[in-house]
């Protein structure tokens, strides 16, 4: 049985995911854009590839990375913060062409709950997508590139805010003043559960689906981040008085209710 995984993007999520997949008996070929990181991948048992996706095409040996893979996991976030305004959709179109040429049967696309934009109330996978940010808009268009393909099966994971080792929003929010929407609920997920969701999709064969992936705990941002700041001895963030808009609560309906998945790592 072919158990090769081609992992596009071995960063904060991708590298620990690759390590976990190796422990479960998968072969993993992984990409990085950093020459310095190639040795780190190799030392961890990952077949390393220097691959750069751009609006001009794909630089690197993508053919060998994808060759004979049973699944490709696309874990490449849009680079649209600061002054960067890349065309992420074009990059994903090039990647889709490479996947078709490699005849890979299954794809996992890592997306974000930002595709729901300013929706309010409970948000499930059936909620209409109305992204309000450029990142959310390009992620949604990219989701559809892979979902409409008939030559392979695609599952999309819409992760909430990612937290884990050396990564927590409170470190950026600490000391900030006049933050908005403190009454809105949090929608976060720990790195450990991110990895578990992906591994369950692989092991259980949950294909041609969309999964919201957010830990089922939704206190207000103000309550949660104030508590986290106190716990870490950081200065508390300051929020403006609450407005009427209720914000959105991301419900991982397909994972929890349909598939019986249990989140294990508290926030």
Helices and strands as residue ranges (DSSP letters): E 4-8, H 14-23, E 27-32, G 35-37, H 38-43, E 47-50, E 52-54, E 57-59, H 62-66, E 71-74, H 88-102, E 106-112, G 113-116, E 121-123, H 134-147, E 153-159, E 161-163, H 170-173, E 188-190, H 191-204, E 210-213, H 221-231, E 248-250, H 253-253, I 254-258
